Every structure is written in structure tokens, then in C-alpha cells.
Amino acid sequence: QVKMHWTDMRGVEVLRDYEEKYTGGQVEDAFDLQGISQGMYFLHVSYEVDGKNIHHKSIYKINVIH
């Protein structure tokens, strides 16, 4: 199970409550960012394996351009 949320450069959440279950392997997904202003954002990713919360978080810097 993967949880994701987006924050702006100040740490304010702009997109959240994304939660999806994957069975493994390489995953590709799309996000509708139409409602988000152009600028720099961070994508925060955390996940759970076999019901155990993995506290590892990956943070990606994303540049949104419309």
C-alpha cells in the first residue's frame, strides 16, 4: 500500500489523500495537477508491506509547468 501527498515549498499540503494498493513490480501512475499552480512541489511517498508500516519516506522535487 502506497500513500502519497504533495506539498509546496513552504510545506503546505496541496494534494493529499492518495492511497493505492499495488501488487509489486514497476508501477506507473498519473496525477491530475490541473488545480495546482505552476511552481516547485515535493511529492512525499510512504508505503506499507504485508501490513507493516515502513517508515521510509521518499521525497521527490517536482516542477509543475502548465
PDB file of N, H, CA, C and O in Angstrom:
ATOM      1  N   GLN A   1       0.849  -1.176   0.000  1.00  0.00           N
ATOM      2  CA  GLN A   1       0.000   0.000   0.000  1.00  0.00           C
ATOM      3  C   GLN A   1       0.888   1.231   0.000  1.00  0.00           C
ATOM      4  O   GLN A   1       1.808   1.343   0.810  1.00  0.00           O
ATOM      5  N   VAL A   2       0.615   2.140  -0.897  1.00  0.00           N
ATOM      6  H   VAL A   2      -0.132   2.050  -1.555  1.00  0.00           H
ATOM      7  CA  VAL A   2       1.421   3.347  -1.067  1.00  0.00           C
ATOM      8  C   VAL A   2       0.566   4.562  -0.734  1.00  0.00           C
ATOM      9  O   VAL A   2      -0.582   4.661  -1.165  1.00  0.00           O
ATOM     10  N   LYS A   3       1.138   5.491   0.040  1.00  0.00           N
ATOM     11  H   LYS A   3       2.072   5.411   0.390  1.00  0.00           H
ATOM     12  CA  LYS A   3       0.467   6.751   0.363  1.00  0.00           C
ATOM     13  C   LYS A   3       1.326   7.883  -0.172  1.00  0.00           C
ATOM     14  O   LYS A   3       2.549   7.874  -0.032  1.00  0.00           O
ATOM     15  N   MET A   4       0.669   8.856  -0.787  1.00  0.00           N
ATOM     16  H   MET A   4      -0.325   8.864  -0.901  1.00  0.00           H
ATOM     17  CA  MET A   4       1.387   9.998  -1.348  1.00  0.00           C
ATOM     18  C   MET A   4       0.674  11.291  -1.007  1.00  0.00           C
ATOM     19  O   MET A   4      -0.553  11.333  -0.912  1.00  0.00           O
ATOM     20  N   HIS A   5       1.455  12.348  -0.824  1.00  0.00           N
ATOM     21  H   HIS A   5       2.451  12.314  -0.902  1.00  0.00           H
ATOM     22  CA  HIS A   5       0.875  13.692  -0.736  1.00  0.00           C
ATOM     23  C   HIS A   5       1.883  14.694  -1.272  1.00  0.00           C
ATOM     24  O   HIS A   5       3.091  14.457  -1.245  1.00  0.00           O
ATOM     25  N   TRP A   6       1.376  15.797  -1.750  1.00  0.00           N
ATOM     26  H   TRP A   6       0.395  15.989  -1.772  1.00  0.00           H
ATOM     27  CA  TRP A   6       2.187  16.847  -2.365  1.00  0.00           C
ATOM     28  C   TRP A   6       2.219  18.059  -1.445  1.00  0.00           C
ATOM     29  O   TRP A   6       1.197  18.421  -0.862  1.00  0.00           O
ATOM     30  N   THR A   7       3.387  18.692  -1.306  1.00  0.00           N
ATOM     31  H   THR A   7       4.217  18.398  -1.780  1.00  0.00           H
ATOM     32  CA  THR A   7       3.494  19.939  -0.548  1.00  0.00           C
ATOM     33  C   THR A   7       4.176  20.987  -1.407  1.00  0.00           C
ATOM     34  O   THR A   7       4.945  20.670  -2.315  1.00  0.00           O
ATOM     35  N   ASP A   8       3.877  22.248  -1.101  1.00  0.00           N
ATOM     36  H   ASP A   8       3.253  22.506  -0.364  1.00  0.00           H
ATOM     37  CA  ASP A   8       4.583  23.320  -1.796  1.00  0.00           C
ATOM     38  C   ASP A   8       5.916  23.560  -1.092  1.00  0.00           C
ATOM     39  O   ASP A   8       6.261  22.838  -0.156  1.00  0.00           O
ATOM     40  N   MET A   9       6.655  24.554  -1.530  1.00  0.00           N
ATOM     41  H   MET A   9       6.374  25.140  -2.290  1.00  0.00           H
ATOM     42  CA  MET A   9       7.983  24.828  -0.989  1.00  0.00           C
ATOM     43  C   MET A   9       7.948  25.253   0.478  1.00  0.00           C
ATOM     44  O   MET A   9       8.966  25.189   1.168  1.00  0.00           O
ATOM     45  N   ARG A  10       6.769  25.690   0.961  1.00  0.00           N
ATOM     46  H   ARG A  10       5.942  25.742   0.401  1.00  0.00           H
ATOM     47  CA  ARG A  10       6.623  26.095   2.368  1.00  0.00           C
ATOM     48  C   ARG A  10       6.186  24.941   3.260  1.00  0.00           C
ATOM     49  O   ARG A  10       6.101  25.094   4.478  1.00  0.00           O
ATOM     50  N   GLY A  11       5.905  23.776   2.652  1.00  0.00           N
ATOM     51  H   GLY A  11       5.974  23.652   1.662  1.00  0.00           H
ATOM     52  CA  GLY A  11       5.463  22.623   3.422  1.00  0.00           C
ATOM     53  C   GLY A  11       3.957  22.494   3.531  1.00  0.00           C
ATOM     54  O   GLY A  11       3.469  21.616   4.243  1.00  0.00           O
ATOM     55  N   VAL A  12       3.213  23.339   2.849  1.00  0.00           N
ATOM     56  H   VAL A  12       3.609  24.051   2.270  1.00  0.00           H
ATOM     57  CA  VAL A  12       1.746  23.306   2.877  1.00  0.00           C
ATOM     58  C   VAL A  12       1.255  22.237   1.899  1.00  0.00           C
ATOM     59  O   VAL A  12       1.656  22.224   0.735  1.00  0.00           O
ATOM     60  N   GLU A  13       0.381  21.338   2.378  1.00  0.00           N
ATOM     61  H   GLU A  13       0.055  21.348   3.323  1.00  0.00           H
ATOM     62  CA  GLU A  13      -0.153  20.292   1.512  1.00  0.00           C
ATOM     63  C   GLU A  13      -1.062  20.891   0.450  1.00  0.00           C
ATOM     64  O   GLU A  13      -1.943  21.695   0.754  1.00  0.00           O
ATOM     65  N   VAL A  14      -0.841  20.492  -0.797  1.00  0.00           N
ATOM     66  H   VAL A  14      -0.125  19.839  -1.044  1.00  0.00           H
ATOM     67  CA  VAL A  14      -1.665  20.977  -1.899  1.00  0.00           C
ATOM     68  C   VAL A  14      -2.474  19.843  -2.537  1.00  0.00           C
ATOM     69  O   VAL A  14      -3.475  20.093  -3.208  1.00  0.00           O
ATOM     70  N   LEU A  15      -2.043  18.613  -2.328  1.00  0.00           N
ATOM     71  H   LEU A  15      -1.230  18.409  -1.783  1.00  0.00           H
ATOM     72  CA  LEU A  15      -2.762  17.448  -2.835  1.00  0.00           C
ATOM     73  C   LEU A  15      -2.475  16.314  -1.868  1.00  0.00           C
ATOM     74  O   LEU A  15      -1.317  16.026  -1.566  1.00  0.00           O
ATOM     75  N   ARG A  16      -3.541  15.662  -1.376  1.00  0.00           N
ATOM     76  H   ARG A  16      -4.482  15.896  -1.621  1.00  0.00           H
ATOM     77  CA  ARG A  16      -3.327  14.610  -0.388  1.00  0.00           C
ATOM     78  C   ARG A  16      -4.368  13.515  -0.525  1.00  0.00           C
ATOM     79  O   ARG A  16      -5.154  13.490  -1.472  1.00  0.00           O
ATOM     80  N   ASP A  17      -4.355  12.627   0.428  1.00  0.00           N
ATOM     81  H   ASP A  17      -3.717  12.648   1.198  1.00  0.00           H
ATOM     82  CA  ASP A  17      -5.318  11.521   0.475  1.00  0.00           C
ATOM     83  C   ASP A  17      -5.214  10.593  -0.725  1.00  0.00           C
ATOM     84  O   ASP A  17      -6.209  10.002  -1.143  1.00  0.00           O
ATOM     85  N   TYR A  18      -4.016  10.463  -1.280  1.00  0.00           N
ATOM     86  H   TYR A  18      -3.208  10.943  -0.940  1.00  0.00           H
ATOM     87  CA  TYR A  18      -3.810   9.487  -2.339  1.00  0.00           C
ATOM     88  C   TYR A  18      -3.306   8.212  -1.687  1.00  0.00           C
ATOM     89  O   TYR A  18      -2.253   8.205  -1.049  1.00  0.00           O
ATOM     90  N   GLU A  19      -4.051   7.148  -1.847  1.00  0.00           N
ATOM     91  H   GLU A  19      -4.907   7.154  -2.365  1.00  0.00           H
ATOM     92  CA  GLU A  19      -3.671   5.871  -1.267  1.00  0.00           C
ATOM     93  C   GLU A  19      -4.031   4.786  -2.271  1.00  0.00           C
ATOM     94  O   GLU A  19      -5.164   4.730  -2.749  1.00  0.00           O
ATOM     95  N   GLU A  20      -3.085   3.937  -2.587  1.00  0.00           N
ATOM     96  H   GLU A  20      -2.164   3.983  -2.199  1.00  0.00           H
ATOM     97  CA  GLU A  20      -3.316   2.914  -3.602  1.00  0.00           C
ATOM     98  C   GLU A  20      -2.610   1.631  -3.203  1.00  0.00           C
ATOM     99  O   GLU A  20      -1.548   1.663  -2.581  1.00  0.00           O
ATOM    100  N   LYS A  21      -3.204   0.504  -3.564  1.00  0.00           N
ATOM    101  H   LYS A  21      -4.066   0.478  -4.069  1.00  0.00           H
ATOM    102  CA  LYS A  21      -2.578  -0.791  -3.310  1.00  0.00           C
ATOM    103  C   LYS A  21      -1.979  -1.313  -4.610  1.00  0.00           C
ATOM    104  O   LYS A  21      -2.646  -1.325  -5.645  1.00  0.00           O
ATOM    105  N   TYR A  22      -0.732  -1.739  -4.556  1.00  0.00           N
ATOM    106  H   TYR A  22      -0.191  -1.729  -3.715  1.00  0.00           H
ATOM    107  CA  TYR A  22      -0.046  -2.311  -5.699  1.00  0.00           C
ATOM    108  C   TYR A  22       0.424  -3.712  -5.334  1.00  0.00           C
ATOM    109  O   TYR A  22       0.680  -4.002  -4.165  1.00  0.00           O
ATOM    110  N   THR A  23       0.536  -4.568  -6.321  1.00  0.00           N
ATOM    111  H   THR A  23       0.328  -4.333  -7.270  1.00  0.00           H
ATOM    112  CA  THR A  23       0.954  -5.940  -6.055  1.00  0.00           C
ATOM    113  C   THR A  23       2.459  -6.124  -6.171  1.00  0.00           C
ATOM    114  O   THR A  23       2.968  -7.198  -5.853  1.00  0.00           O
ATOM    115  N   GLY A  24       3.174  -5.116  -6.612  1.00  0.00           N
ATOM    116  H   GLY A  24       2.761  -4.243  -6.870  1.00  0.00           H
ATOM    117  CA  GLY A  24       4.629  -5.210  -6.708  1.00  0.00           C
ATOM    118  C   GLY A  24       5.113  -4.918  -8.113  1.00  0.00           C
ATOM    119  O   GLY A  24       4.320  -4.703  -9.030  1.00  0.00           O
ATOM    120  N   GLY A  25       6.406  -4.914  -8.262  1.00  0.00           N
ATOM    121  H   GLY A  25       7.049  -5.088  -7.517  1.00  0.00           H
ATOM    122  CA  GLY A  25       6.994  -4.641  -9.562  1.00  0.00           C
ATOM    123  C   GLY A  25       7.022  -3.160  -9.868  1.00  0.00           C
ATOM    124  O   GLY A  25       6.792  -2.326  -8.993  1.00  0.00           O
ATOM    125  N   GLN A  26       7.301  -2.848 -11.100  1.00  0.00           N
ATOM    126  H   GLN A  26       7.487  -3.526 -11.811  1.00  0.00           H
ATOM    127  CA  GLN A  26       7.369  -1.458 -11.533  1.00  0.00           C
ATOM    128  C   GLN A  26       5.960  -0.904 -11.692  1.00  0.00           C
ATOM    129  O   GLN A  26       5.086  -1.560 -12.258  1.00  0.00           O
ATOM    130  N   VAL A  27       5.748   0.302 -11.193  1.00  0.00           N
ATOM    131  H   VAL A  27       6.458   0.835 -10.734  1.00  0.00           H
ATOM    132  CA  VAL A  27       4.425   0.917 -11.223  1.00  0.00           C
ATOM    133  C   VAL A  27       4.516   2.270 -11.907  1.00  0.00           C
ATOM    134  O   VAL A  27       5.451   3.036 -11.677  1.00  0.00           O
ATOM    135  N   GLU A  28       3.537   2.549 -12.745  1.00  0.00           N
ATOM    136  H   GLU A  28       2.777   1.926 -12.932  1.00  0.00           H
ATOM    137  CA  GLU A  28       3.437   3.859 -13.376  1.00  0.00           C
ATOM    138  C   GLU A  28       2.055   4.402 -13.065  1.00  0.00           C
ATOM    139  O   GLU A  28       1.064   3.681 -13.181  1.00  0.00           O
ATOM    140  N   ASP A  29       1.979   5.665 -12.671  1.00  0.00           N
ATOM    141  H   ASP A  29       2.784   6.250 -12.576  1.00  0.00           H
ATOM    142  CA  ASP A  29       0.699   6.257 -12.312  1.00  0.00           C
ATOM    143  C   ASP A  29       0.667   7.692 -12.813  1.00  0.00           C
ATOM    144  O   ASP A  29       1.712   8.263 -13.124  1.00  0.00           O
ATOM    145  N   ALA A  30      -0.509   8.275 -12.894  1.00  0.00           N
ATOM    146  H   ALA A  30      -1.359   7.811 -12.642  1.00  0.00           H
ATOM    147  CA  ALA A  30      -0.665   9.657 -13.367  1.00  0.00           C
ATOM    148  C   ALA A  30      -1.429  10.452 -12.321  1.00  0.00           C
ATOM    149  O   ALA A  30      -2.272   9.906 -11.609  1.00  0.00           O
ATOM    150  N   PHE A  31      -1.133  11.739 -12.230  1.00  0.00           N
ATOM    151  H   PHE A  31      -0.448  12.183 -12.809  1.00  0.00           H
ATOM    152  CA  PHE A  31      -1.801  12.639 -11.302  1.00  0.00           C
ATOM    153  C   PHE A  31      -2.377  13.810 -12.073  1.00  0.00           C
ATOM    154  O   PHE A  31      -1.741  14.329 -12.990  1.00  0.00           O
ATOM    155  N   ASP A  32      -3.578  14.227 -11.707  1.00  0.00           N
ATOM    156  H   ASP A  32      -4.096  13.805 -10.962  1.00  0.00           H
ATOM    157  CA  ASP A  32      -4.185  15.408 -12.303  1.00  0.00           C
ATOM    158  C   ASP A  32      -3.731  16.618 -11.500  1.00  0.00           C
ATOM    159  O   ASP A  32      -4.187  16.824 -10.375  1.00  0.00           O
ATOM    160  N   LEU A  33      -2.846  17.410 -12.065  1.00  0.00           N
ATOM    161  H   LEU A  33      -2.476  17.243 -12.979  1.00  0.00           H
ATOM    162  CA  LEU A  33      -2.295  18.577 -11.385  1.00  0.00           C
ATOM    163  C   LEU A  33      -2.868  19.877 -11.932  1.00  0.00           C
ATOM    164  O   LEU A  33      -2.295  20.943 -11.710  1.00  0.00           O
ATOM    165  N   GLN A  34      -3.989  19.806 -12.645  1.00  0.00           N
ATOM    166  H   GLN A  34      -4.454  18.939 -12.826  1.00  0.00           H
ATOM    167  CA  GLN A  34      -4.602  20.990 -13.247  1.00  0.00           C
ATOM    168  C   GLN A  34      -4.947  22.054 -12.206  1.00  0.00           C
ATOM    169  O   GLN A  34      -4.849  23.247 -12.492  1.00  0.00           O
ATOM    170  N   GLY A  35      -5.350  21.639 -11.003  1.00  0.00           N
ATOM    171  H   GLY A  35      -5.429  20.669 -10.770  1.00  0.00           H
ATOM    172  CA  GLY A  35      -5.750  22.588  -9.973  1.00  0.00           C
ATOM    173  C   GLY A  35      -4.593  23.162  -9.171  1.00  0.00           C
ATOM    174  O   GLY A  35      -4.807  23.959  -8.258  1.00  0.00           O
ATOM    175  N   ILE A  36      -3.374  22.764  -9.502  1.00  0.00           N
ATOM    176  H   ILE A  36      -3.200  22.116 -10.243  1.00  0.00           H
ATOM    177  CA  ILE A  36      -2.197  23.225  -8.767  1.00  0.00           C
ATOM    178  C   ILE A  36      -1.481  24.287  -9.593  1.00  0.00           C
ATOM    179  O   ILE A  36      -1.270  24.108 -10.792  1.00  0.00           O
ATOM    180  N   SER A  37      -1.114  25.373  -8.962  1.00  0.00           N
ATOM    181  H   SER A  37      -1.286  25.519  -7.988  1.00  0.00           H
ATOM    182  CA  SER A  37      -0.415  26.457  -9.651  1.00  0.00           C
ATOM    183  C   SER A  37       0.961  26.009 -10.117  1.00  0.00           C
ATOM    184  O   SER A  37       1.554  25.088  -9.557  1.00  0.00           O
ATOM    185  N   GLN A  38       1.450  26.668 -11.137  1.00  0.00           N
ATOM    186  H   GLN A  38       0.968  27.416 -11.591  1.00  0.00           H
ATOM    187  CA  GLN A  38       2.793  26.394 -11.638  1.00  0.00           C
ATOM    188  C   GLN A  38       3.806  26.690 -10.540  1.00  0.00           C
ATOM    189  O   GLN A  38       3.668  27.684  -9.827  1.00  0.00           O
ATOM    190  N   GLY A  39       4.811  25.852 -10.393  1.00  0.00           N
ATOM    191  H   GLY A  39       4.923  25.044 -10.971  1.00  0.00           H
ATOM    192  CA  GLY A  39       5.834  26.069  -9.381  1.00  0.00           C
ATOM    193  C   GLY A  39       6.515  24.781  -8.962  1.00  0.00           C
ATOM    194  O   GLY A  39       6.339  23.745  -9.602  1.00  0.00           O
ATOM    195  N   MET A  40       7.292  24.840  -7.892  1.00  0.00           N
ATOM    196  H   MET A  40       7.435  25.682  -7.372  1.00  0.00           H
ATOM    197  CA  MET A  40       8.028  23.686  -7.380  1.00  0.00           C
ATOM    198  C   MET A  40       7.261  23.054  -6.226  1.00  0.00           C
ATOM    199  O   MET A  40       6.734  23.755  -5.362  1.00  0.00           O
ATOM    200  N   TYR A  41       7.202  21.723  -6.216  1.00  0.00           N
ATOM    201  H   TYR A  41       7.630  21.154  -6.918  1.00  0.00           H
ATOM    202  CA  TYR A  41       6.491  20.974  -5.189  1.00  0.00           C
ATOM    203  C   TYR A  41       7.301  19.750  -4.785  1.00  0.00           C
ATOM    204  O   TYR A  41       8.212  19.326  -5.496  1.00  0.00           O
ATOM    205  N   PHE A  42       6.956  19.198  -3.640  1.00  0.00           N
ATOM    206  H   PHE A  42       6.216  19.543  -3.062  1.00  0.00           H
ATOM    207  CA  PHE A  42       7.564  17.960  -3.184  1.00  0.00           C
ATOM    208  C   PHE A  42       6.497  16.873  -3.150  1.00  0.00           C
ATOM    209  O   PHE A  42       5.396  17.087  -2.644  1.00  0.00           O
ATOM    210  N   LEU A  43       6.832  15.711  -3.692  1.00  0.00           N
ATOM    211  H   LEU A  43       7.727  15.537  -4.103  1.00  0.00           H
ATOM    212  CA  LEU A  43       5.968  14.541  -3.644  1.00  0.00           C
ATOM    213  C   LEU A  43       6.517  13.636  -2.549  1.00  0.00           C
ATOM    214  O   LEU A  43       7.654  13.170  -2.634  1.00  0.00           O
ATOM    215  N   HIS A  44       5.709  13.386  -1.520  1.00  0.00           N
ATOM    216  H   HIS A  44       4.786  13.764  -1.451  1.00  0.00           H
ATOM    217  CA  HIS A  44       6.106  12.551  -0.381  1.00  0.00           C
ATOM    218  C   HIS A  44       5.474  11.165  -0.564  1.00  0.00           C
ATOM    219  O   HIS A  44       4.265  11.052  -0.761  1.00  0.00           O
ATOM    220  N   VAL A  45       6.281  10.136  -0.500  1.00  0.00           N
ATOM    221  H   VAL A  45       7.264  10.228  -0.340  1.00  0.00           H
ATOM    222  CA  VAL A  45       5.811   8.769  -0.705  1.00  0.00           C
ATOM    223  C   VAL A  45       6.195   7.914   0.495  1.00  0.00           C
ATOM    224  O   VAL A  45       7.359   7.885   0.896  1.00  0.00           O
ATOM    225  N   SER A  46       5.221   7.220   1.066  1.00  0.00           N
ATOM    226  H   SER A  46       4.276   7.243   0.741  1.00  0.00           H
ATOM    227  CA  SER A  46       5.496   6.243   2.129  1.00  0.00           C
ATOM    228  C   SER A  46       4.720   4.985   1.790  1.00  0.00           C
ATOM    229  O   SER A  46       3.763   5.035   1.017  1.00  0.00           O
ATOM    230  N   TYR A  47       5.114   3.878   2.347  1.00  0.00           N
ATOM    231  H   TYR A  47       5.892   3.837   2.974  1.00  0.00           H
ATOM    232  CA  TYR A  47       4.443   2.640   1.988  1.00  0.00           C
ATOM    233  C   TYR A  47       4.412   1.637   3.128  1.00  0.00           C
ATOM    234  O   TYR A  47       5.094   1.771   4.144  1.00  0.00           O
ATOM    235  N   GLU A  48       3.585   0.626   2.905  1.00  0.00           N
ATOM    236  H   GLU A  48       3.031   0.518   2.080  1.00  0.00           H
ATOM    237  CA  GLU A  48       3.341  -0.423   3.880  1.00  0.00           C
ATOM    238  C   GLU A  48       3.512  -1.757   3.148  1.00  0.00           C
ATOM    239  O   GLU A  48       3.038  -1.912   2.022  1.00  0.00           O
ATOM    240  N   VAL A  49       4.185  -2.713   3.782  1.00  0.00           N
ATOM    241  H   VAL A  49       4.570  -2.587   4.696  1.00  0.00           H
ATOM    242  CA  VAL A  49       4.403  -4.026   3.177  1.00  0.00           C
ATOM    243  C   VAL A  49       3.874  -5.092   4.126  1.00  0.00           C
ATOM    244  O   VAL A  49       4.236  -5.117   5.302  1.00  0.00           O
ATOM    245  N   ASP A  50       3.024  -5.967   3.621  1.00  0.00           N
ATOM    246  H   ASP A  50       2.729  -5.947   2.665  1.00  0.00           H
ATOM    247  CA  ASP A  50       2.439  -7.051   4.413  1.00  0.00           C
ATOM    248  C   ASP A  50       1.845  -6.552   5.726  1.00  0.00           C
ATOM    249  O   ASP A  50       2.005  -7.184   6.770  1.00  0.00           O
ATOM    250  N   GLY A  51       1.161  -5.415   5.665  1.00  0.00           N
ATOM    251  H   GLY A  51       1.032  -4.902   4.817  1.00  0.00           H
ATOM    252  CA  GLY A  51       0.508  -4.857   6.846  1.00  0.00           C
ATOM    253  C   GLY A  51       1.429  -4.144   7.810  1.00  0.00           C
ATOM    254  O   GLY A  51       0.973  -3.642   8.837  1.00  0.00           O
ATOM    255  N   LYS A  52       2.723  -4.088   7.505  1.00  0.00           N
ATOM    256  H   LYS A  52       3.094  -4.496   6.671  1.00  0.00           H
ATOM    257  CA  LYS A  52       3.678  -3.405   8.373  1.00  0.00           C
ATOM    258  C   LYS A  52       4.011  -2.047   7.781  1.00  0.00           C
ATOM    259  O   LYS A  52       4.398  -1.948   6.617  1.00  0.00           O
ATOM    260  N   ASN A  53       3.861  -1.008   8.581  1.00  0.00           N
ATOM    261  H   ASN A  53       3.546  -1.088   9.527  1.00  0.00           H
ATOM    262  CA  ASN A  53       4.149   0.348   8.130  1.00  0.00           C
ATOM    263  C   ASN A  53       5.652   0.524   8.006  1.00  0.00           C
ATOM    264  O   ASN A  53       6.389   0.377   8.982  1.00  0.00           O
ATOM    265  N   ILE A  54       6.091   0.833   6.824  1.00  0.00           N
ATOM    266  H   ILE A  54       5.492   0.952   6.031  1.00  0.00           H
ATOM    267  CA  ILE A  54       7.501   1.101   6.577  1.00  0.00           C
ATOM    268  C   ILE A  54       7.684   2.607   6.746  1.00  0.00           C
ATOM    269  O   ILE A  54       7.051   3.390   6.038  1.00  0.00           O
ATOM    270  N   HIS A  55       8.522   3.008   7.654  1.00  0.00           N
ATOM    271  H   HIS A  55       9.036   2.372   8.229  1.00  0.00           H
ATOM    272  CA  HIS A  55       8.680   4.431   7.930  1.00  0.00           C
ATOM    273  C   HIS A  55       9.594   5.133   6.941  1.00  0.00           C
ATOM    274  O   HIS A  55       9.886   6.320   7.086  1.00  0.00           O
ATOM    275  N   HIS A  56      10.040   4.400   5.946  1.00  0.00           N
ATOM    276  H   HIS A  56       9.803   3.436   5.828  1.00  0.00           H
ATOM    277  CA  HIS A  56      10.860   5.008   4.900  1.00  0.00           C
ATOM    278  C   HIS A  56       9.984   5.952   4.085  1.00  0.00           C
ATOM    279  O   HIS A  56       8.881   5.591   3.675  1.00  0.00           O
ATOM    280  N   LYS A  57      10.462   7.113   3.864  1.00  0.00           N
ATOM    281  H   LYS A  57      11.358   7.407   4.198  1.00  0.00           H
ATOM    282  CA  LYS A  57       9.743   8.067   3.018  1.00  0.00           C
ATOM    283  C   LYS A  57      10.684   8.540   1.917  1.00  0.00           C
ATOM    284  O   LYS A  57      11.848   8.857   2.164  1.00  0.00           O
ATOM    285  N   SER A  58      10.167   8.579   0.729  1.00  0.00           N
ATOM    286  H   SER A  58       9.221   8.322   0.529  1.00  0.00           H
ATOM    287  CA  SER A  58      10.903   9.132  -0.399  1.00  0.00           C
ATOM    288  C   SER A  58      10.297  10.489  -0.704  1.00  0.00           C
ATOM    289  O   SER A  58       9.075  10.631  -0.723  1.00  0.00           O
ATOM    290  N   ILE A  59      11.122  11.470  -0.937  1.00  0.00           N
ATOM    291  H   ILE A  59      12.115  11.355  -0.921  1.00  0.00           H
ATOM    292  CA  ILE A  59      10.634  12.809  -1.258  1.00  0.00           C
ATOM    293  C   ILE A  59      11.241  13.219  -2.601  1.00  0.00           C
ATOM    294  O   ILE A  59      12.456  13.173  -2.788  1.00  0.00           O
ATOM    295  N   TYR A  60      10.384  13.614  -3.513  1.00  0.00           N
ATOM    296  H   TYR A  60       9.397  13.652  -3.361  1.00  0.00           H
ATOM    297  CA  TYR A  60      10.825  13.984  -4.859  1.00  0.00           C
ATOM    298  C   TYR A  60      10.477  15.444  -5.123  1.00  0.00           C
ATOM    299  O   TYR A  60       9.368  15.885  -4.822  1.00  0.00           O
ATOM    300  N   LYS A  61      11.403  16.180  -5.673  1.00  0.00           N
ATOM    301  H   LYS A  61      12.304  15.822  -5.917  1.00  0.00           H
ATOM    302  CA  LYS A  61      11.169  17.588  -6.036  1.00  0.00           C
ATOM    303  C   LYS A  61      10.628  17.603  -7.466  1.00  0.00           C
ATOM    304  O   LYS A  61      11.257  17.084  -8.388  1.00  0.00           O
ATOM    305  N   ILE A  62       9.442  18.212  -7.632  1.00  0.00           N
ATOM    306  H   ILE A  62       8.931  18.634  -6.883  1.00  0.00           H
ATOM    307  CA  ILE A  62       8.743  18.219  -8.908  1.00  0.00           C
ATOM    308  C   ILE A  62       8.511  19.670  -9.350  1.00  0.00           C
ATOM    309  O   ILE A  62       8.099  20.505  -8.545  1.00  0.00           O
ATOM    310  N   ASN A  63       8.770  19.964 -10.605  1.00  0.00           N
ATOM    311  H   ASN A  63       9.105  19.286 -11.259  1.00  0.00           H
ATOM    312  CA  ASN A  63       8.497  21.271 -11.180  1.00  0.00           C
ATOM    313  C   ASN A  63       7.235  21.156 -12.025  1.00  0.00           C
ATOM    314  O   ASN A  63       7.234  20.446 -13.031  1.00  0.00           O
ATOM    315  N   VAL A  64       6.150  21.847 -11.632  1.00  0.00           N
ATOM    316  H   VAL A  64       6.151  22.424 -10.815  1.00  0.00           H
ATOM    317  CA  VAL A  64       4.882  21.809 -12.360  1.00  0.00           C
ATOM    318  C   VAL A  64       4.850  22.981 -13.334  1.00  0.00           C
ATOM    319  O   VAL A  64       4.969  24.140 -12.937  1.00  0.00           O
ATOM    320  N   ILE A  65       4.687  22.657 -14.618  1.00  0.00           N
ATOM    321  H   ILE A  65       4.590  21.715 -14.940  1.00  0.00           H
ATOM    322  CA  ILE A  65       4.617  23.685 -15.653  1.00  0.00           C
ATOM    323  C   ILE A  65       3.337  23.438 -16.439  1.00  0.00           C
ATOM    324  O   ILE A  65       3.088  22.322 -16.896  1.00  0.00           O
ATOM    325  N   HIS A  66       2.532  24.477 -16.595  1.00  0.00           N
ATOM    326  H   HIS A  66       2.734  25.383 -16.223  1.00  0.00           H
ATOM    327  CA  HIS A  66       1.279  24.338 -17.363  1.00  0.00           C
ATOM    328  C   HIS A  66       1.468  24.903 -18.739  1.00  0.00           C
ATOM    329  O   HIS A  66       0.539  24.887 -19.546  1.00  0.00           O
TER     330      HIS A  66
END
